[in-house]
Amino acid sequence: MKLILGMGITGLSVARFFTNNNEIFRIADSRKEPSLLKTFQKENLLDDCYMGEWSESLLEDIDEVIISPGIAQSETIVQWIREKKIALISDIELFGRYSNAPIIGITGSNGKSTVTQLLGEMALASRLNAVICGNIGSPVMESISDTADLYIVELSSYQLDYTSELDLFAGVITNISPDHLDRYDNYEDYIASKLSIYSYSQYAIANLDDSILSKSNADSYFAIENYSSDCDFYAKKKDKFFEVFYKGELIFNSQDLLVVGKHNIENLLAALALGNQFGLSIESMINAAKKFKGLTHRLEFVTRIDEVDYYNDSKSTNAISTITAINALAERYNTITLIAGGIAKNEDYSQMFSLINQKVNTIVLIGESKDFFAQSINGCSVIIEESLEGAIASAKKHTLKGAALLSPGCASFDMFSDFSERGEVFKQLILQQDNG
């Protein structure tokens, strides 16, 4: 019998799949009331269910365990499974058994969601039935399709940790930097987790700009800083933009893109390398890249009104995210208006304030932190508004050309239910102005 550990989104997707395929299973969660409990109950997925502190009796009659990535390897239940030598797999490994089309796997510390979405849109533009899934959206077990031509899957290190068999057509690691170290004994273990994707990949794609990945023995490389003759795709900075090359030939200039920032050029190169390996045409990939607006609420291009480009970076809930957004826009625009504020986090905002003083022309502040932020900003015009609608009106009034950016650097709960609602309201208000 199968045991599903964890009653989150992953566990729900596996339980649905087993039910639809008449597979008998037990399901368990260490929480007494998991957040999706009502959904499990409504769908009659709890015939053999256990909730509460882990018990070794859960493993009776079990020959395989499908574990949710949120459960750490240090938990007692995992140790018991390993001691009993019961097969322990991820939903990704289970998915690999049933998928009927090639799989491209994408992981990394940063940028993996963007690469996954962009490559998916490139494949769709090439008229392939490409299925985008994994961490980015739909769980893999709910994404299996008889008509799929290609699966493009975002993979976390946690999913890779519980995977031992997987057949990927190609795999890429966008970059590696210290992350999730609460789940790993050391940084080396985290690196090893990420690098494991290559052992499952028929074709490995590596970023030569990353000091760890540059040592990989890959089939294809990409780079901006450290490009060489090994790179199929690379980019060079020219003025405020990047020129992108394929095998030494200029294929386009980043001024044709809607997304901004060096990090997005790196993401683009990764997607191009993967798509080219799969056989997508350069022309179709470039056309898709030119239309790509970025991920929702992550430095997402909204529209252009009267020579002003509006960007929604509502997912910026901390200082480093806003710093990244300002630096990205400053590479392209001479004039930046920033809308910021909300519930400030308990972190050091001094670097963000310094950058605003240097690179922002006008800042419009909203939310609980508006007065705190205003006290530390003296290098640009400061406007305080009581609502996001008022902030947009002020931004429009004071920005004659350039970019207007919502990148709050704060949580949203003082004015919105979450960053997603904040971003959606921002886009609606901007597009109403455009139509008005």
Buried (B, 14 or more C-beta within 10 A) or exposed (E): EBBBBBBBBBBBBBBBBBBEEEEEBBBBBBEEEBEBBEBBEEEEBBEEBBBEEBBEEBBEEBEBBBBBBBBEBEBEBBEBBEEEEBEBBBBBBBBBEEBEBBBBBBBBBBBBBBBBBBBBBBBBBBEBEBBBBBBBBEBBBBBBBEEBBBBBBBBBBBBBBBBBEBEBBBBBBBBBEEBEEEBBEEBEBBBBBBBBBBEBBEBBBBBBBBEBBBEBEBBBBBBBEBBEEBBBBBBEBEEEBBBBBBEEEEBBBBEEBBBBBBBBBBBBBBBBBBBBBBEBEBEBBBBBBEEBBBBBBBBBBBBEBEEBBBBBBBBBBBBEBBBBBBBBBBBBBEBBBBBBBBBBBEEEBEEBBBBBBEBBBBBBBBBBBBEEBBEEBEBBEBBBBEEBBBBBBBBBEBBEEBBBBBBBBBBBBBBBEBBBBBBBBBBEBBBEBEEE
